[in-house]
Amino acid sequence: GGCSGATTSTSGATTSTSQATTSTATTTTTPIPTTTVPPTTLIPLNRSQVRFTLINPLAAQPTANVSAGATGPTNVGVRAVEGSVFGASIAANLNWTTAVVNETSTTQGGANTLTFVFRPQASVPAGSHVIIGNLTGTGTHPTIYDPFVIAGPSAGLFSAKAFYNSLGQMYLTVGAGKTVSSTTDCIVSVVFTNPAWPQTAVLPWIAALGDIPLGKFYFNRTVLGATSVLPRVPPPAPTG
């Protein structure tokens, strides 16, 4: 009884939200039968349909079960919701035609400018997130660095920049009215601090999340190996 009533309410709400943006909520009132009172009695309840947009993971994973609840003047206990989500079983069809990276230093603990040159197979629209990952082992900030400073000819395309050191991932958000073009190279550079100890050089990758997702694609070479040591400066000679 409850499921069929919910279906009627949801189908009515869908018509009103299909013309809205991705963060809307529509409420309808539907009499819903309950088994705790005589069958001829209907208890009117408010049913809300909420639609919002989330971004799937970059790779396939086991689907996640969803639960829902509410807190406030009237608390509603958490319960499981039918269905599962975020399996991301379908790989992105588009990829990258260019992905080149260069670095300026391999000195342990030294400043290292990484320059990324990339071009997508399809233009990446405003609001999308370009992610450059596997930048692990840097000495640049312990957890999250936001806002993150980038330079280069294409730096103005991105309205928000952040680097998550614990993940080794740099997030670049395409600004309003901007596009990462599929016909020209996008060039950005970032100054990192090399690790203070030698590590195996890492191979960074790039991906895009949003309305036009692009799959994970690896750059042409490894970086952040930090194999060189600063030359030792001898202590000054004693005087006197």
N, C-alpha and C positions, 0 to 999 in steps of 0.2 A: 504493500500500500504506500509506504513512505517513498520508495524509489520511484513509483509511477507518478506520484505527485510532484517529486523533484524534477522529473523529466519535463513535465508540462511547464513548470516555472522557468526552467533553464532555457527552453526553446523560445519562450517569449522574450527573455532578456537578451538573447543573442542578437535579435533583430535590431535592438536599440544600441548595442555596443559595437556592431560591425562597422559603423560609420565613424566611430570615435577613435581617439589615439590609443596607444597601448597601455595607458595607465588610467582606466576608467572603472567605475563601479555602477551597476544598475540594480535596484532593489524592486522586487515585486512581492505582492502578498498573495499567498495561495493557501486555502484551507487544506491542512494535512491531517489525514486520519491517524489515530494513534490506538494502540492496543491496550492502553492503560485505562480507557474509559469505554462506555458502551459503544458499539459499532456505529450507532446513529449519530454520535456526537463528533463534531469536527473542531479541532483547535486551530485557530488561525495563527500562523507563524510567519515571520519575515524571513525570506530567503534571499541572500545576496549573491550575485555573481560578480566576481572580481577578475579582471583580465589584466595581466601585466607581462612584460617581456623580460626573459632572462637569456643568458648566452650559454649554449651547450659547451661541454668540454672539448678540448682539441682532439681527443682520441676516444675511441669506443671504450666503454666501461660498463660494469653491471648496472642495471637500472636501479634507481633510488625509490624507496617507498616514501610517501608523503603523509604527514599528519597535520592536523589543524586544531586550534583551540582559540580561546579568547580570554583576555584579562581586562578588568575594569570594574564598574559598579556591579555588573553581573558576570561572574566568571563561568566559562564554559570549559569543561575538561578536554584535554587533548585526546583525540581519537584518530584512527587511521582513515585515510581517504582512499577511495577506490582508484586503482590504476597506479602505474609507476612511470617515472620520467627520467630524462637525462641519460638515456643509453648511448646516444650519439653513434648509432650503428652505421650510419651512412657517411662515408668520407666526403669531404669537400671536393667538388669536381674541378675547381680552379686552383692554380698554383702560381709560381713566380717565374718570370723569365730571366731576371737578374738578381743575384744575391752575392755581393762581393764585400769583404771586410778587410781593412788594413789597420795595423797598429804602429805606434811610434816608438815603443820602448819595451824591452824585456827585463828591465832592471827590477829586482825585488824591492818592493815598497816604493817604487818610483811612479811618477805621473805617466799615464799611458793614454794617448788620444786614440780612440777607436773610431774609424770612419766607416759608415755603412752605406752601401749603394744598393738600392733594390728597385725593382719594377714589377708590378703585379700583372697577371694575364688579363684581368679586368679591373677597371678603375674602382678604387675603394672610396665609398662616399662618406660624407660628413657624419659624425657620430660613431663611426667604426673605430675599433681599437687595433692598432698594429702592435704586435708583441714580438720582441726580440729576446730569445731565451737562451739558457745554458751559459750565462755569463757568471759562472760560479767562481768563488775563491777570491773575489776582489776585496780590497781593503776599504771600499767606499761605503761608509755608513753601516751601522750594525744591523738594522732591520729594514726600515722603510725611509726612502728619501723622496719626498714629494713637497713642493714641486722640484722637478729634476731639470737641470739646465742642459739644453742641447744647442748645438750651433750647426752651421752649414747652410747651403743655399736653400734647402727645403725645410728648415726649422720652423718657418712661419706657417706651415700647413697644419701644425699640431697645436691645439689649444690647451691640452693638459698632458703633463709628462710625469711619470713616476717610475722609480726603480725599487724593486723588492729584492733586497740583498739575500734574504733567506731562501728565495726561490731562484735567484739569478735571472730575473725577468724584468725587462724594461717595457712599460706600457706607454704608447703614444696614441692620443685620441685625436682623430681628424676633426679640425675645427669647423664651425658653421660656415657654410658656403665654400668649403674647400674640398678638394678631391686629390687622392693619390693617383696620379694618372697612369694608365697602362701604355702610354706612348712616349713617356720620358722617364729618365732615371730620377729617383728620389735620393737625395744625399743628405745625411745628417751625421754629425760627429759628437762624441761624448768623451769627456776626460774622466777616466777611472784611476783609481790607485791600485797598482799591482799588488798581489799578495806579498806578504813580508817573507815568505819562504817559497822555495821552488815547488811547483805543482805540475802535474801533467796538463799540457795545454788543452783547452776545451774548444769544441766545435759549435759555434752558435747557430741558432735556427731562427726563422721568421715565420709568422702566421698572421692572419687577420680575422677578427671576430666582428660580426655585425650582420647587416642585411645581405652583404655579399661576402661570405666567408671564403678564405683562402687557406689551403692546407699547410701544414708544417713543412718547411723547405730549409735545407741546410746551406749555410754560406760556404764559400770556396776554400776556407782555410781555418786553422786553429789559431787561438789567441790566448792571452793571459797566462802563458807558461811561466813567465818570470824566472828565466834560467840564469840571468846575469846578476852578479853581486857588485854592489858599489865598491869602488877601489878603496882599500884601507888607507887611511891617512896616518902616517907615523906620528907619534906624540912629539911635541916640541922638545928640543934638546934642553937638558937642564942648564940653568945659568948660574953664575957665581961659582 
